[in-house]
Amino acid sequence: MKRNTTTSLITIICGFYLLTLVRPGLQENLFLINKAILSDGVVHGVGAGEWYRILTVALVHGGLMHLGFNMYALLVLGNPLEASFGRGRFITIFMISLVTGSVASLLFNAVNQPSVGASGALFGLFGAFAVAGKRMGADVRSIYVILGINFAISFIVPNVDWHAHLGGLLGGAVTSWVFLQVAKRR
């Protein structure tokens, strides 16, 4: 059976989460997690030259519920987007959304504010779906409602990094728009 990119991303992210749970000893778990999050709220992070954290933040989640919601969103959004755009463009949308979400988080959050999760990339998939939904034959209005609800949750639930959500949303929307424009010209 051929595995698609969406399933591979879910497997990698969930695998990392499981690794942090089964590693013996709290110190190793904290080290593993602290080396992956965007900012650990201390002196480490991207500002200390650890640029890989812009990507590895997607591997760390703030609990099983956080992981579950994110992986469900990745499954629901990722499969149709991957089918529509193809594997290479889908992973490009995901990665650019992850980077733009991380950069927005770094630019607009306090230096000592920790940030975890793949939500920036997932909001990028929402943005891509909103831009390409009609082309895909989807009901775009329902995407706008879901996007609005999710964005509202970003402001209602404490400690949610809405800057990363907005950065990812813009990154995914712009990237998919560029892909659609290039496809039109061909």
C-alpha positions as CSV (number, residue, x, y, z in Angstrom):
1,M,0.0,0.0,0.0
2,K,1.4,3.4,-1.0
3,R,1.6,5.9,1.9
4,N,0.8,9.5,1.1
5,T,2.6,12.5,2.5
6,T,-0.3,13.4,4.8
7,T,-0.1,10.0,6.5
8,S,3.7,10.2,6.7
9,L,3.5,13.6,8.4
10,I,1.0,12.2,10.9
11,T,3.2,9.2,11.6
12,I,6.3,11.3,12.1
13,I,4.6,13.8,14.4
14,C,2.8,11.1,16.4
15,G,6.0,9.1,16.6
16,F,7.9,11.9,18.1
17,Y,5.2,12.5,20.6
18,L,5.3,8.8,21.6
19,L,9.1,9.0,21.8
20,T,8.8,11.8,24.4
21,L,6.4,9.6,26.4
22,V,8.3,6.3,26.4
23,R,11.8,7.7,27.0
24,P,13.0,6.6,30.4
25,G,13.6,9.5,32.8
26,L,12.1,12.9,33.0
27,Q,15.4,14.7,32.2
28,E,15.7,13.0,28.8
29,N,12.1,13.9,28.0
30,L,12.5,17.5,28.9
31,F,15.7,17.7,26.9
32,L,14.1,16.2,23.9
33,I,11.1,18.5,24.1
34,N,13.1,21.6,25.0
35,K,15.4,21.1,21.9
36,A,12.4,21.0,19.6
37,I,10.1,23.8,20.7
38,L,10.3,27.1,19.1
39,S,11.3,29.0,22.2
40,D,11.7,27.4,25.6
41,G,11.1,30.6,27.4
42,V,14.7,30.8,28.7
43,V,17.9,31.6,26.7
44,H,17.7,28.9,24.1
45,G,15.9,28.8,20.9
46,V,16.1,30.4,17.5
47,G,17.6,33.6,19.0
48,A,20.5,31.5,20.2
49,G,21.2,30.2,16.7
50,E,19.0,27.0,16.9
51,W,17.3,27.7,13.6
52,Y,16.1,24.1,13.3
53,R,13.4,24.9,15.9
54,I,11.4,26.8,13.2
55,L,10.7,23.3,11.8
56,T,10.9,21.0,14.9
57,V,8.2,23.0,16.7
58,A,5.7,20.9,14.7
59,L,6.9,17.8,16.4
60,V,6.1,18.9,20.0
61,H,2.5,19.2,21.3
62,G,1.1,20.4,24.6
63,G,-0.7,17.1,25.4
64,L,-2.7,14.4,23.8
65,M,-5.7,16.6,23.1
66,H,-3.6,19.2,21.3
67,L,-1.9,16.4,19.3
68,G,-5.3,14.8,18.5
69,F,-6.9,17.9,17.3
70,N,-3.9,18.8,15.1
71,M,-3.6,15.4,13.6
72,Y,-7.3,15.2,12.8
73,A,-7.1,18.6,11.1
74,L,-4.0,17.4,9.2
75,L,-5.9,14.3,8.0
76,V,-9.0,16.1,7.0
77,L,-7.3,19.0,5.2
78,G,-4.1,17.2,4.0
79,N,-5.7,14.4,2.0
80,P,-7.8,16.5,-0.3
81,L,-5.0,19.2,-0.7
82,E,-2.4,16.5,-1.5
83,A,-4.8,15.0,-4.0
84,S,-5.4,18.3,-5.6
85,F,-1.9,19.9,-5.6
86,G,0.2,16.7,-5.7
87,R,2.8,15.5,-3.2
88,G,5.5,18.1,-3.9
89,R,3.3,21.1,-3.8
90,F,1.4,19.9,-0.8
91,I,4.6,19.4,1.2
92,T,5.8,22.8,0.0
93,I,2.5,24.4,1.2
94,F,2.9,22.6,4.6
95,M,6.5,23.6,5.1
96,I,6.1,27.2,4.0
97,S,3.1,27.5,6.3
98,L,5.2,26.0,9.2
99,V,8.0,28.5,8.6
100,T,5.7,31.5,8.2
101,G,3.8,30.5,11.3
102,S,7.1,30.1,13.3
103,V,8.5,33.4,12.1
104,A,5.3,35.3,13.0
105,S,5.4,33.7,16.4
106,L,9.1,34.7,16.9
107,L,8.5,38.2,15.6
108,F,5.3,39.1,17.6
109,N,5.4,37.0,20.8
110,A,7.4,37.9,23.9
111,V,10.9,36.4,23.9
112,N,10.1,34.3,27.0
113,Q,6.9,32.8,25.6
114,P,7.1,29.1,24.8
115,S,5.5,27.8,21.6
116,V,4.7,24.3,20.5
117,G,2.7,22.4,17.9
118,A,2.0,22.1,14.2
119,S,-0.9,24.6,14.3
120,G,0.8,27.2,12.2
121,A,1.3,24.7,9.4
122,L,-2.3,23.5,9.8
123,F,-3.7,27.0,9.6
124,G,-1.6,27.2,6.4
125,L,-3.6,24.2,5.1
126,F,-6.8,26.1,6.0
127,G,-5.6,29.0,4.0
128,A,-4.7,26.8,1.0
129,F,-8.1,25.1,1.2
130,A,-9.8,28.5,1.3
131,V,-7.9,29.6,-1.8
132,A,-8.2,26.4,-3.8
133,G,-11.5,25.0,-2.4
134,K,-13.6,26.0,-5.4
135,R,-11.1,24.4,-7.8
136,M,-11.3,21.3,-5.7
137,G,-15.1,21.2,-5.7
138,A,-15.4,21.9,-2.0
139,D,-18.0,24.0,-0.2
140,V,-15.8,27.0,0.6
141,R,-18.3,28.6,2.9
142,S,-18.0,25.7,5.3
143,I,-14.2,26.2,5.3
144,Y,-14.7,29.9,6.2
145,V,-16.9,28.9,9.1
146,I,-14.5,26.3,10.4
147,L,-11.6,28.7,9.9
148,G,-13.5,31.5,11.8
149,I,-14.3,29.1,14.7
150,N,-10.7,27.9,14.9
151,F,-9.4,31.4,14.8
152,A,-11.8,32.5,17.5
153,I,-10.6,29.7,19.7
154,S,-7.1,31.1,19.3
155,F,-8.2,34.2,21.2
156,I,-10.5,32.4,23.7
157,V,-8.3,29.6,24.9
158,P,-5.3,30.9,26.9
159,N,-1.8,30.2,25.8
160,V,-2.7,29.7,22.2
161,D,-0.2,31.3,19.8
162,W,-2.5,33.1,17.4
163,H,0.5,34.8,15.8
164,A,1.6,31.4,14.5
165,H,-1.9,30.7,13.3
166,L,-2.1,33.9,11.4
167,G,1.4,33.6,9.9
168,G,0.7,30.0,8.8
169,L,-2.7,31.0,7.4
170,L,-1.1,33.7,5.2
171,G,1.8,31.5,4.2
172,G,-0.5,28.7,3.1
173,A,-2.9,31.0,1.3
174,V,-0.2,32.9,-0.6
175,T,1.7,29.7,-1.5
176,S,-1.4,27.9,-2.9
177,W,-2.4,31.1,-4.7
178,V,1.0,31.2,-6.4
179,F,0.7,27.5,-7.4
180,L,-2.7,28.2,-8.9
181,Q,-1.4,31.2,-10.9
182,V,1.5,29.2,-12.2
183,A,-0.9,26.4,-13.2
184,K,-3.2,28.9,-15.0
185,R,-0.2,30.2,-17.1
186,R,0.6,26.8,-18.3
